Structure formats: C-alpha cells, structure tokens
Amino acid sequence: MTTRAEQLDPVVRARLVCPQDHGELIDAGNELYNPRLRVAYAIDENGIPNMLIDDAREVDDDEHRRLLGENGE
C-alpha cells in the first residue's frame, strides 16, 4: 500500500518546502515532515497537502526519532 506522500506528483513534490523555514520536507506516510521545526503537514484523502502553518501538527521526541529512523541509542 502506498502512502499519500508517495502518491504526490513528483513534479509537485519536488517543489514543496516548509512554509515556515522554506526547507526540505521528509515524506512521512500521510504527512510531510520538517525535522528541523518538528512539525508535520497533513496530506488529505484527495492527495492535497495542507501547508498552512496554523494547521501543522507538532511532533514529540519519540515520533521525531521514529520518523528519522533513529533507534534511540
């Protein structure tokens, strides 16, 4: 099963950056993740990313490590 992030048009995906710091975002399932600010932007069921700063979800330390593939050591 592919995630919503994987289903984004590659041309569109290449242009999407964080609206707060204009940096790169990581594909995180049904979200796009900014590890620098620890915020995630949802991608709706129609494949449209919600890039509104006020709608971004804060990510805690455990989820941050998981999203980056760190094992906590």
All heavy atoms as a GROMACS GRO file, in nm:
protein
  579
    1MET      N    1   0.084  -0.118   0.000
    1MET     CA    2   0.000   0.000   0.000
    1MET      C    3   0.089   0.125   0.000
    1MET      O    4   0.180   0.137   0.082
    1MET     CB    5  -0.090  -0.002   0.123
    1MET     CG    6  -0.181   0.114   0.133
    1MET     SD    7  -0.289   0.092   0.276
    1MET     CE    8  -0.406   0.214   0.238
    2THR      N    9   0.062   0.214  -0.091
    2THR     CA   10   0.142   0.336  -0.097
    2THR      C   11   0.081   0.444  -0.007
    2THR      O   12  -0.040   0.447   0.015
    2THR     CB   13   0.151   0.390  -0.241
    2THR    OG1   14   0.021   0.418  -0.289
    2THR    CG2   15   0.220   0.290  -0.332
    3THR      N   16   0.166   0.530   0.043
    3THR     CA   17   0.120   0.637   0.130
    3THR      C   18   0.078   0.758   0.046
    3THR      O   19   0.108   0.766  -0.074
    3THR     CB   20   0.231   0.680   0.225
    3THR    OG1   21   0.336   0.740   0.149
    3THR    CG2   22   0.284   0.563   0.306
    4ARG      N   23   0.012   0.850   0.110
    4ARG     CA   24  -0.029   0.972   0.040
    4ARG      C   25   0.093   1.052  -0.006
    4ARG      O   26   0.091   1.111  -0.114
    4ARG     CB   27  -0.118   1.057   0.129
    4ARG     CG   28  -0.252   0.992   0.156
    4ARG     CD   29  -0.336   1.076   0.248
    4ARG     NE   30  -0.455   1.001   0.287
    4ARG     CZ   31  -0.532   1.033   0.389
    4ARG    NH1   32  -0.505   1.141   0.460
    4ARG    NH2   33  -0.637   0.960   0.418
    5ALA      N   34   0.198   1.053   0.074
    5ALA     CA   35   0.320   1.124   0.035
    5ALA      C   36   0.381   1.062  -0.091
    5ALA      O   37   0.428   1.133  -0.180
    5ALA     CB   38   0.420   1.124   0.149
    6GLU      N   39   0.379   0.930  -0.099
    6GLU     CA   40   0.434   0.861  -0.216
    6GLU      C   41   0.350   0.883  -0.340
    6GLU      O   42   0.400   0.872  -0.452
    6GLU     CB   43   0.446   0.711  -0.188
    6GLU     CG   44   0.548   0.676  -0.083
    6GLU     CD   45   0.541   0.531  -0.040
    6GLU    OE1   46   0.434   0.469  -0.049
    6GLU    OE2   47   0.646   0.480   0.005
    7GLN      N   48   0.223   0.914  -0.323
    7GLN     CA   49   0.132   0.932  -0.436
    7GLN      C   50   0.136   1.074  -0.494
    7GLN      O   51   0.078   1.097  -0.600
    7GLN     CB   52  -0.011   0.898  -0.395
    7GLN     CG   53  -0.031   0.752  -0.364
    7GLN     CD   54  -0.170   0.722  -0.309
    7GLN    OE1   55  -0.249   0.811  -0.287
    7GLN    NE2   56  -0.197   0.595  -0.287
    8LEU      N   57   0.203   1.165  -0.425
    8LEU     CA   58   0.210   1.302  -0.477
    8LEU      C   59   0.282   1.304  -0.612
    8LEU      O   60   0.378   1.228  -0.633
    8LEU     CB   61   0.286   1.393  -0.380
    8LEU     CG   62   0.215   1.427  -0.250
    8LEU    CD1   63   0.310   1.502  -0.158
    8LEU    CD2   64   0.090   1.508  -0.277
    9ASP      N   65   0.236   1.388  -0.701
    9ASP     CA   66   0.301   1.405  -0.830
    9ASP      C   67   0.447   1.443  -0.805
    9ASP      O   68   0.475   1.535  -0.727
    9ASP     CB   69   0.230   1.517  -0.907
    9ASP     CG   70   0.291   1.541  -1.043
    9ASP    OD1   71   0.405   1.592  -1.047
    9ASP    OD2   72   0.224   1.512  -1.143
   10PRO      N   73   0.543   1.375  -0.868
   10PRO     CA   74   0.684   1.402  -0.842
   10PRO      C   75   0.725   1.547  -0.871
   10PRO      O   76   0.812   1.602  -0.801
   10PRO     CB   77   0.758   1.306  -0.937
   10PRO     CG   78   0.659   1.200  -0.970
   10PRO     CD   79   0.523   1.262  -0.959
   11VAL      N   80   0.665   1.609  -0.969
   11VAL     CA   81   0.698   1.748  -1.000
   11VAL      C   82   0.650   1.840  -0.888
   11VAL      O   83   0.722   1.928  -0.842
   11VAL     CB   84   0.638   1.791  -1.136
   11VAL    CG1   85   0.657   1.938  -1.162
   11VAL    CG2   86   0.698   1.708  -1.248
   12VAL      N   87   0.529   1.814  -0.841
   12VAL     CA   88   0.474   1.892  -0.730
   12VAL      C   89   0.555   1.867  -0.604
   12VAL      O   90   0.595   1.960  -0.533
   12VAL     CB   91   0.325   1.858  -0.707
   12VAL    CG1   92   0.272   1.923  -0.581
   12VAL    CG2   93   0.242   1.898  -0.827
   13ARG      N   94   0.582   1.740  -0.576
   13ARG     CA   95   0.656   1.704  -0.454
   13ARG      C   96   0.793   1.771  -0.449
   13ARG      O   97   0.838   1.817  -0.344
   13ARG     CB   98   0.670   1.551  -0.444
   13ARG     CG   99   0.750   1.503  -0.325
   13ARG     CD  100   0.682   1.543  -0.196
   13ARG     NE  101   0.763   1.513  -0.081
   13ARG     CZ  102   0.846   1.598  -0.021
   13ARG    NH1  103   0.859   1.721  -0.066
   13ARG    NH2  104   0.915   1.562   0.085
   14ALA      N  105   0.860   1.778  -0.562
   14ALA     CA  106   0.993   1.838  -0.567
   14ALA      C  107   0.991   1.986  -0.532
   14ALA      O  108   1.092   2.041  -0.488
   14ALA     CB  109   1.054   1.818  -0.705
   15ARG      N  110   0.876   2.050  -0.547
   15ARG     CA  111   0.865   2.193  -0.521
   15ARG      C  112   0.811   2.227  -0.382
   15ARG      O  113   0.814   2.342  -0.341
   15ARG     CB  114   0.778   2.259  -0.628
   15ARG     CG  115   0.850   2.265  -0.761
   15ARG     CD  116   0.759   2.313  -0.871
   15ARG     NE  117   0.829   2.338  -0.996
   15ARG     CZ  118   0.875   2.247  -1.079
   15ARG    NH1  119   0.861   2.119  -1.049
   15ARG    NH2  120   0.937   2.278  -1.190
   16LEU      N  121   0.761   2.127  -0.312
   16LEU     CA  122   0.704   2.152  -0.180
   16LEU      C  123   0.813   2.169  -0.076
   16LEU      O  124   0.900   2.083  -0.060
   16LEU     CB  125   0.612   2.037  -0.139
   16LEU     CG  126   0.477   2.031  -0.208
   16LEU    CD1  127   0.403   1.904  -0.167
   16LEU    CD2  128   0.394   2.153  -0.176
   17VAL      N  129   0.808   2.279  -0.005
   17VAL     CA  130   0.900   2.306   0.106
   17VAL      C  131   0.818   2.353   0.225
   17VAL      O  132   0.700   2.389   0.212
   17VAL     CB  133   1.006   2.412   0.069
   17VAL    CG1  134   1.097   2.362  -0.042
   17VAL    CG2  135   0.941   2.544   0.032
   18CYS      N  136   0.879   2.357   0.339
   18CYS     CA  137   0.812   2.404   0.459
   18CYS      C  138   0.781   2.552   0.445
   18CYS      O  139   0.868   2.632   0.411
   18CYS     CB  140   0.901   2.380   0.581
   18CYS     SG  141   0.826   2.441   0.734
   19PRO      N  142   0.658   2.592   0.471
   19PRO     CA  143   0.622   2.734   0.461
   19PRO      C  144   0.685   2.820   0.571
   19PRO      O  145   0.689   2.941   0.559
   19PRO     CB  146   0.470   2.734   0.471
   19PRO     CG  147   0.436   2.609   0.544
   19PRO     CD  148   0.542   2.509   0.505
   20GLN      N  149   0.737   2.755   0.676
   20GLN     CA  150   0.796   2.832   0.786
   20GLN      C  151   0.944   2.864   0.761
   20GLN      O  152   0.985   2.978   0.777
   20GLN     CB  153   0.781   2.757   0.918
   20GLN     CG  154   0.635   2.743   0.958
   20GLN     CD  155   0.620   2.674   1.091
   20GLN    OE1  156   0.665   2.727   1.193
   20GLN    NE2  157   0.560   2.557   1.090
   21ASP      N  158   1.022   2.762   0.727
   21ASP     CA  159   1.166   2.787   0.709
   21ASP      C  160   1.213   2.764   0.565
   21ASP      O  161   1.330   2.777   0.536
   21ASP     CB  162   1.249   2.704   0.807
   21ASP     CG  163   1.251   2.555   0.778
   21ASP    OD1  164   1.188   2.510   0.678
   21ASP    OD2  165   1.314   2.481   0.855
   22HIS      N  166   1.120   2.729   0.478
   22HIS     CA  167   1.148   2.708   0.335
   22HIS      C  168   1.248   2.595   0.309
   22HIS      O  169   1.310   2.590   0.204
   22HIS     CB  170   1.194   2.837   0.267
   22HIS     CG  171   1.099   2.950   0.290
   22HIS    ND1  172   0.980   2.961   0.223
   22HIS    CD2  173   1.104   3.055   0.376
   22HIS    CE1  174   0.916   3.068   0.266
   22HIS    NE2  175   0.988   3.127   0.359
   23GLY      N  176   1.259   2.505   0.407
   23GLY     CA  177   1.350   2.392   0.394
   23GLY      C  178   1.281   2.267   0.345
   23GLY      O  179   1.158   2.259   0.332
   24GLU      N  180   1.362   2.166   0.322
   24GLU     CA  181   1.316   2.037   0.270
   24GLU      C  182   1.224   1.967   0.369
   24GLU      O  183   1.241   1.978   0.491
   24GLU     CB  184   1.438   1.949   0.244
   24GLU     CG  185   1.406   1.815   0.186
   24GLU     CD  186   1.531   1.732   0.157
   24GLU    OE1  187   1.641   1.788   0.154
   24GLU    OE2  188   1.515   1.611   0.139
   25LEU      N  189   1.128   1.893   0.315
   25LEU     CA  190   1.036   1.813   0.394
   25LEU      C  191   1.060   1.665   0.366
   25LEU      O  192   1.099   1.627   0.256
   25LEU     CB  193   0.891   1.847   0.358
   25LEU     CG  194   0.847   1.989   0.390
   25LEU    CD1  195   0.716   2.021   0.321
   25LEU    CD2  196   0.834   2.008   0.540
   26ILE      N  197   1.037   1.583   0.466
   26ILE     CA  198   1.053   1.438   0.456
   26ILE      C  199   0.916   1.375   0.437
   26ILE      O  200   0.820   1.413   0.505
   26ILE     CB  201   1.119   1.384   0.584
   26ILE    CG1  202   1.259   1.439   0.601
   26ILE    CG2  203   1.120   1.232   0.584
   26ILE    CD1  204   1.322   1.407   0.735
   27ASP      N  205   0.906   1.277   0.348
   27ASP     CA  206   0.782   1.200   0.332
   27ASP      C  207   0.762   1.119   0.459
   27ASP      O  208   0.850   1.044   0.501
   27ASP     CB  209   0.791   1.107   0.212
   27ASP     CG  210   0.794   1.182   0.080
   27ASP    OD1  211   0.775   1.305   0.080
   27ASP    OD2  212   0.815   1.117  -0.024
   28ALA      N  213   0.643   1.134   0.519
   28ALA     CA  214   0.614   1.064   0.644
   28ALA      C  215   0.473   1.005   0.638
   28ALA      O  216   0.382   1.050   0.706
   28ALA     CB  217   0.628   1.160   0.762
   29GLY      N  218   0.457   0.908   0.553
   29GLY     CA  219   0.327   0.843   0.540
   29GLY      C  220   0.224   0.933   0.476
   29GLY      O  221   0.235   0.966   0.359
   30ASN      N  222   0.126   0.976   0.555
   30ASN     CA  223   0.022   1.063   0.505
   30ASN      C  224   0.048   1.209   0.540
   30ASN      O  225  -0.044   1.291   0.543
   30ASN     CB  226  -0.115   1.019   0.559
   30ASN     CG  227  -0.154   0.882   0.506
   30ASN    OD1  228  -0.118   0.846   0.394
   30ASN    ND2  229  -0.225   0.806   0.584
   31GLU      N  230   0.174   1.240   0.567
   31GLU     CA  231   0.216   1.374   0.603
   31GLU      C  232   0.351   1.406   0.540
   31GLU      O  233   0.422   1.316   0.494
   31GLU     CB  234   0.231   1.387   0.756
   31GLU     CG  235   0.104   1.359   0.833
   31GLU     CD  236   0.126   1.365   0.982
   31GLU    OE1  237   0.216   1.294   1.032
   31GLU    OE2  238   0.053   1.440   1.048
   32LEU      N  239   0.384   1.533   0.543
   32LEU     CA  240   0.518   1.580   0.508
   32LEU      C  241   0.576   1.637   0.637
   32LEU      O  242   0.509   1.713   0.708
   32LEU     CB  243   0.511   1.687   0.398
   32LEU     CG  244   0.454   1.637   0.265
   32LEU    CD1  245   0.434   1.755   0.170
   32LEU    CD2  246   0.546   1.533   0.203
   33TYR      N  247   0.700   1.600   0.668
   33TYR     CA  248   0.759   1.632   0.799
   33TYR      C  249   0.881   1.721   0.786
   33TYR      O  250   0.968   1.698   0.705
   33TYR     CB  251   0.796   1.502   0.870
   33TYR     CG  252   0.858   1.523   1.005
   33TYR    CD1  253   0.791   1.596   1.103
   33TYR    CD2  254   0.982   1.471   1.036
   33TYR    CE1  255   0.848   1.616   1.228
   33TYR    CE2  256   1.039   1.489   1.160
   33TYR     CZ  257   0.972   1.563   1.256
   33TYR     OH  258   1.028   1.584   1.379
   34ASN      N  259   0.885   1.825   0.872
   34ASN     CA  260   1.002   1.911   0.884
   34ASN      C  261   1.073   1.875   1.014
   34ASN      O  262   1.028   1.912   1.123
   34ASN     CB  263   0.959   2.058   0.887
   34ASN     CG  264   1.077   2.152   0.901
   34ASN    OD1  265   1.182   2.114   0.951
   34ASN    ND2  266   1.060   2.275   0.858
   35PRO      N  267   1.186   1.804   1.006
   35PRO     CA  268   1.256   1.762   1.127
   35PRO      C  269   1.325   1.876   1.200
   35PRO      O  270   1.354   1.866   1.319
   35PRO     CB  271   1.358   1.659   1.075
   35PRO     CG  272   1.380   1.697   0.933
   35PRO     CD  273   1.250   1.753   0.884
   36ARG      N  274   1.351   1.986   1.132
   36ARG     CA  275   1.417   2.099   1.197
   36ARG      C  276   1.323   2.168   1.296
   36ARG      O  277   1.365   2.206   1.405
   36ARG     CB  278   1.467   2.199   1.092
   36ARG     CG  279   1.572   2.138   0.998
   36ARG     CD  280   1.595   2.226   0.875
   36ARG     NE  281   1.475   2.256   0.799
   36ARG     CZ  282   1.412   2.169   0.717
   36ARG    NH1  283   1.458   2.046   0.703
   36ARG    NH2  284   1.304   2.205   0.651
   37LEU      N  285   1.197   2.183   1.257
   37LEU     CA  286   1.098   2.250   1.342
   37LEU      C  287   1.008   2.151   1.414
   37LEU      O  288   0.927   2.190   1.498
   37LEU     CB  289   1.012   2.345   1.257
   37LEU     CG  290   1.087   2.456   1.184
   37LEU    CD1  291   0.991   2.539   1.100
   37LEU    CD2  292   1.163   2.544   1.281
   38ARG      N  293   1.020   2.023   1.377
   38ARG     CA  294   0.940   1.915   1.435
   38ARG      C  295   0.790   1.941   1.418
   38ARG      O  296   0.714   1.935   1.513
   38ARG     CB  297   0.976   1.892   1.581
   38ARG     CG  298   1.118   1.840   1.595
   38ARG     CD  299   1.148   1.803   1.736
   38ARG     NE  300   1.286   1.754   1.743
   38ARG     CZ  301   1.331   1.682   1.842
   38ARG    NH1  302   1.254   1.651   1.944
   38ARG    NH2  303   1.456   1.642   1.842
   39VAL      N  304   0.753   1.969   1.294
   39VAL     CA  305   0.612   1.986   1.259
   39VAL      C  306   0.579   1.901   1.137
   39VAL      O  307   0.664   1.880   1.050
   39VAL     CB  308   0.575   2.134   1.233
   39VAL    CG1  309   0.586   2.216   1.360
   39VAL    CG2  310   0.656   2.193   1.122
   40ALA      N  311   0.454   1.854   1.132
   40ALA     CA  312   0.408   1.771   1.022
   40ALA      C  313   0.288   1.837   0.956
   40ALA      O  314   0.202   1.894   1.024
   40ALA     CB  315   0.370   1.632   1.072
   41TYR      N  316   0.285   1.828   0.824
   41TYR     CA  317   0.177   1.884   0.743
   41TYR      C  318   0.099   1.768   0.682
   41TYR      O  319   0.156   1.684   0.612
   41TYR     CB  320   0.234   1.973   0.632
   41TYR     CG  321   0.310   2.090   0.687
   41TYR    CD1  322   0.448   2.083   0.706
   41TYR    CD2  323   0.245   2.207   0.722
   41TYR    CE1  324   0.519   2.190   0.759
   41TYR    CE2  325   0.314   2.315   0.774
   41TYR     CZ  326   0.451   2.306   0.792
   41TYR     OH  327   0.520   2.413   0.845
   42ALA      N  328  -0.031   1.765   0.708
   42ALA     CA  329  -0.116   1.655   0.662
   42ALA      C  330  -0.137   1.661   0.510
   42ALA      O  331  -0.135   1.768   0.449
   42ALA     CB  332  -0.251   1.662   0.730
   43ILE      N  333  -0.158   1.543   0.453
   43ILE     CA  334  -0.200   1.529   0.313
   43ILE      C  335  -0.338   1.466   0.318
   43ILE      O  336  -0.356   1.359   0.375
   43ILE     CB  337  -0.103   1.440   0.233
   43ILE    CG1  338   0.039   1.495   0.240
   43ILE    CG2  339  -0.150   1.425   0.089
   43ILE    CD1  340   0.146   1.401   0.187
   44ASP      N  341  -0.438   1.534   0.262
   44ASP     CA  342  -0.575   1.484   0.273
   44ASP      C  343  -0.598   1.363   0.183
   44ASP      O  344  -0.512   1.324   0.104
   44ASP     CB  345  -0.678   1.595   0.252
   44ASP     CG  346  -0.693   1.641   0.108
   44ASP    OD1  347  -0.649   1.572   0.014
   44ASP    OD2  348  -0.753   1.748   0.088
   45GLU      N  349  -0.718   1.306   0.196
   45GLU     CA  350  -0.752   1.184   0.121
   45GLU      C  351  -0.755   1.204  -0.030
   45GLU      O  352  -0.750   1.108  -0.106
   45GLU     CB  353  -0.885   1.125   0.170
   45GLU     CG  354  -1.003   1.217   0.157
   45GLU     CD  355  -1.017   1.318   0.271
   45GLU    OE1  356  -0.947   1.308   0.373
   45GLU    OE2  357  -1.100   1.408   0.257
   46ASN      N  358  -0.759   1.331  -0.074
   46ASN     CA  359  -0.754   1.362  -0.217
   46ASN      C  360  -0.611   1.387  -0.265
   46ASN      O  361  -0.590   1.422  -0.381
   46ASN     CB  362  -0.842   1.483  -0.248
   46ASN     CG  363  -0.988   1.456  -0.223
   46ASN    OD1  364  -1.039   1.352  -0.263
   46ASN    ND2  365  -1.054   1.547  -0.155
   47GLY      N  366  -0.515   1.372  -0.174
   47GLY     CA  367  -0.375   1.392  -0.211
   47GLY      C  368  -0.331   1.536  -0.211
   47GLY      O  369  -0.228   1.570  -0.270
   48ILE      N  370  -0.404   1.623  -0.140
   48ILE     CA  371  -0.369   1.764  -0.136
   48ILE      C  372  -0.302   1.795  -0.002
   48ILE      O  373  -0.363   1.780   0.104
   48ILE     CB  374  -0.495   1.852  -0.154
   48ILE    CG1  375  -0.559   1.821  -0.289
   48ILE    CG2  376  -0.460   2.000  -0.142
   48ILE    CD1  377  -0.695   1.882  -0.309
   49PRO      N  378  -0.176   1.839  -0.006
   49PRO     CA  379  -0.107   1.874   0.118
   49PRO      C  380  -0.163   2.002   0.178
   49PRO      O  381  -0.189   2.098   0.106
   49PRO     CB  382   0.038   1.895   0.075
   49PRO     CG  383   0.049   1.839  -0.062
   49PRO     CD  384  -0.088   1.847  -0.121
   50ASN      N  385  -0.183   2.003   0.308
   50ASN     CA  386  -0.224   2.122   0.380
   50ASN      C  387  -0.098   2.189   0.434
   50ASN      O  388  -0.043   2.146   0.535
   50ASN     CB  389  -0.319   2.087   0.494
   50ASN     CG  390  -0.363   2.208   0.574
   50ASN    OD1  391  -0.309   2.317   0.560
   50ASN    ND2  392  -0.461   2.190   0.659
   51MET      N  393  -0.054   2.292   0.366
   51MET     CA  394   0.072   2.358   0.402
   51MET      C  395   0.050   2.485   0.485
   51MET      O  396   0.138   2.569   0.493
   51MET     CB  397   0.150   2.389   0.275
   51MET     CG  398   0.178   2.268   0.186
   51MET     SD  399   0.261   2.132   0.272
   51MET     CE  400   0.420   2.207   0.303
   52LEU      N  401  -0.065   2.496   0.550
   52LEU     CA  402  -0.092   2.611   0.634
   52LEU      C  403  -0.018   2.596   0.768
   52LEU      O  404  -0.031   2.494   0.836
   52LEU     CB  405  -0.242   2.626   0.659
   52LEU     CG  406  -0.327   2.652   0.535
   52LEU    CD1  407  -0.475   2.650   0.572
   52LEU    CD2  408  -0.288   2.783   0.470
   53ILE      N  409   0.058   2.698   0.804
   53ILE     CA  410   0.137   2.693   0.927
   53ILE      C  411   0.050   2.665   1.049
   53ILE      O  412   0.085   2.585   1.135
   53ILE     CB  413   0.217   2.824   0.944
   53ILE    CG1  414   0.324   2.834   0.834
   53ILE    CG2  415   0.280   2.833   1.082
   53ILE    CD1  416   0.392   2.969   0.824
   54ASP      N  417  -0.065   2.730   1.057
   54ASP     CA  418  -0.153   2.713   1.173
   54ASP      C  419  -0.211   2.573   1.184
   54ASP      O  420  -0.255   2.533   1.293
   54ASP     CB  421  -0.267   2.814   1.169
   54ASP     CG  422  -0.220   2.956   1.194
   54ASP    OD1  423  -0.109   2.974   1.249
   54ASP    OD2  424  -0.294   3.050   1.158
   55ASP      N  425  -0.212   2.497   1.076
   55ASP     CA  426  -0.266   2.361   1.078
   55ASP      C  427  -0.158   2.254   1.098
   55ASP      O  428  -0.190   2.136   1.110
   55ASP     CB  429  -0.341   2.331   0.948
   55ASP     CG  430  -0.469   2.412   0.935
   55ASP    OD1  431  -0.517   2.468   1.036
   55ASP    OD2  432  -0.522   2.420   0.822
   56ALA      N  433  -0.032   2.294   1.102
   56ALA     CA  434   0.077   2.198   1.120
   56ALA      C  435   0.066   2.133   1.258
   56ALA      O  436   0.024   2.195   1.356
   56ALA     CB  437   0.212   2.268   1.105
   57ARG      N  438   0.103   2.006   1.263
   57ARG     CA  439   0.097   1.928   1.387
   57ARG      C  440   0.237   1.918   1.447
   57ARG      O  441   0.333   1.885   1.379
   57ARG     CB  442   0.044   1.788   1.353
   57ARG     CG  443   0.033   1.694   1.470
   57ARG     CD  444  -0.024   1.560   1.427
   57ARG     NE  445   0.066   1.487   1.340
   57ARG     CZ  446   0.170   1.412   1.382
   57ARG    NH1  447   0.198   1.405   1.511
   57ARG    NH2  448   0.244   1.347   1.296
   58GLU      N  449   0.247   1.948   1.578
   58GLU     CA  450   0.375   1.934   1.646
   58GLU      C  451   0.406   1.787   1.669
   58GLU      O  452   0.316   1.707   1.696
   58GLU     CB  453   0.374   2.009   1.778
   58GLU     CG  454   0.367   2.160   1.759
   58GLU     CD  455   0.378   2.236   1.890
   58GLU    OE1  456   0.422   2.178   1.991
   58GLU    OE2  457   0.340   2.353   1.890
   59VAL      N  458   0.534   1.752   1.659
   59VAL     CA  459   0.579   1.614   1.674
   59VAL      C  460   0.666   1.603   1.799
   59VAL      O  461   0.757   1.685   1.819
   59VAL     CB  462   0.659   1.571   1.548
   59VAL    CG1  463   0.725   1.437   1.567
   59VAL    CG2  464   0.566   1.570   1.427
   60ASP      N  465   0.637   1.504   1.884
   60ASP     CA  466   0.716   1.487   2.007
   60ASP      C  467   0.848   1.414   1.978
   60ASP      O  468   0.874   1.370   1.866
   60ASP     CB  469   0.635   1.415   2.114
   60ASP     CG  470   0.600   1.270   2.081
   60ASP    OD1  471   0.668   1.207   1.997
   60ASP    OD2  472   0.503   1.219   2.139
   61ASP      N  473   0.931   1.404   2.081
   61ASP     CA  474   1.065   1.346   2.066
   61ASP      C  475   1.063   1.202   2.014
   61ASP      O  476   1.140   1.166   1.925
   61ASP     CB  477   1.141   1.349   2.198
   61ASP     CG  478   1.178   1.489   2.241
   61ASP    OD1  479   1.180   1.581   2.157
   61ASP    OD2  480   1.207   1.508   2.362
   62ASP      N  481   0.974   1.119   2.068
   62ASP     CA  482   0.968   0.978   2.026
   62ASP      C  483   0.929   0.966   1.879
   62ASP      O  484   0.990   0.889   1.803
   62ASP     CB  485   0.870   0.899   2.112
   62ASP     CG  486   0.920   0.880   2.255
   62ASP    OD1  487   1.044   0.884   2.276
   62ASP    OD2  488   0.836   0.859   2.343
   63GLU      N  489   0.828   1.040   1.838
   63GLU     CA  490   0.785   1.033   1.699
   63GLU      C  491   0.891   1.091   1.607
   63GLU      O  492   0.914   1.040   1.498
   63GLU     CB  493   0.652   1.106   1.679
   63GLU     CG  494   0.598   1.088   1.538
   63GLU     CD  495   0.463   1.152   1.516
   63GLU    OE1  496   0.415   1.226   1.604
   63GLU    OE2  497   0.406   1.128   1.408
   64HIS      N  498   0.957   1.196   1.651
   64HIS     CA  499   1.066   1.256   1.572
   64HIS      C  500   1.173   1.151   1.542
   64HIS      O  501   1.216   1.136   1.428
   64HIS     CB  502   1.126   1.375   1.649
   64HIS     CG  503   1.248   1.432   1.588
   64HIS    ND1  504   1.246   1.513   1.477
   64HIS    CD2  505   1.379   1.420   1.622
   64HIS    CE1  506   1.369   1.550   1.446
   64HIS    NE2  507   1.451   1.494   1.532
   65ARG      N  508   1.216   1.080   1.645
   65ARG     CA  509   1.317   0.975   1.626
   65ARG      C  510   1.268   0.867   1.531
   65ARG      O  511   1.341   0.819   1.445
   65ARG     CB  512   1.358   0.915   1.761
   65ARG     CG  513   1.450   1.006   1.842
   65ARG     CD  514   1.508   0.935   1.961
   65ARG     NE  515   1.408   0.903   2.061
   65ARG     CZ  516   1.368   0.986   2.157
   65ARG    NH1  517   1.420   1.106   2.167
   65ARG    NH2  518   1.275   0.949   2.244
   66ARG      N  519   1.140   0.828   1.546
   66ARG     CA  520   1.083   0.725   1.459
   66ARG      C  521   1.081   0.772   1.314
   66ARG      O  522   1.118   0.697   1.223
   66ARG     CB  523   0.942   0.688   1.506
   66ARG     CG  524   0.879   0.577   1.423
   66ARG     CD  525   0.736   0.547   1.464
   66ARG     NE  526   0.646   0.661   1.451
   66ARG     CZ  527   0.595   0.704   1.337
   66ARG    NH1  528   0.626   0.646   1.223
   66ARG    NH2  529   0.513   0.807   1.335
   67LEU      N  530   1.038   0.895   1.291
   67LEU     CA  531   1.030   0.947   1.155
   67LEU      C  532   1.168   0.957   1.089
   67LEU      O  533   1.180   0.946   0.969
   67LEU     CB  534   0.961   1.084   1.154
   67LEU     CG  535   0.811   1.080   1.184
   67LEU    CD1  536   0.758   1.221   1.207
   67LEU    CD2  537   0.736   1.010   1.074
   68LEU      N  538   1.270   0.981   1.170
   68LEU     CA  539   1.406   0.990   1.117
   68LEU      C  540   1.476   0.854   1.112
   68LEU      O  541   1.590   0.844   1.067
   68LEU     CB  542   1.490   1.088   1.199
   68LEU     CG  543   1.444   1.234   1.191
   68LEU    CD1  544   1.536   1.321   1.276
   68LEU    CD2  545   1.440   1.283   1.048
   69GLY      N  546   1.407   0.750   1.162
   69GLY     CA  547   1.466   0.616   1.158
   69GLY      C  548   1.572   0.594   1.262
   69GLY      O  549   1.655   0.505   1.248
   70GLU      N  550   1.570   0.674   1.367
   70GLU     CA  551   1.668   0.659   1.475
   70GLU      C  552   1.617   0.557   1.574
   70GLU      O  553   1.497   0.550   1.602
   70GLU     CB  554   1.692   0.793   1.545
   70GLU     CG  555   1.751   0.899   1.451
   70GLU     CD  556   1.761   1.035   1.516
   70GLU    OE1  557   1.729   1.049   1.634
   70GLU    OE2  558   1.802   1.128   1.445
   71ASN      N  559   1.709   0.482   1.633
   71ASN     CA  560   1.668   0.378   1.727
   71ASN      C  561   1.682   0.421   1.872
   71ASN      O  562   1.663   0.342   1.962
   71ASN     CB  563   1.745   0.248   1.702
   71ASN     CG  564   1.895   0.268   1.713
   71ASN    OD1  565   1.942   0.369   1.765
   71ASN    ND2  566   1.971   0.172   1.664
   72GLY      N  567   1.716   0.547   1.896
   72GLY     CA  568   1.724   0.598   2.033
   72GLY      C  569   1.853   0.568   2.105
   72GLY      O  570   1.868   0.597   2.222
   73GLU      N  571   1.950   0.508   2.039
   73GLU     CA  572   2.077   0.477   2.107
   73GLU      C  573   2.170   0.595   2.104
   73GLU      O  574   2.168   0.677   2.018
   73GLU     CB  575   2.144   0.358   2.038
   73GLU     CG  576   2.065   0.231   2.054
   73GLU     CD  577   2.130   0.114   1.985
   73GLU    OE1  578   2.245   0.124   1.936
   73GLU    OE2  579   2.068   0.009   1.979
   0.00000   0.00000   0.00000
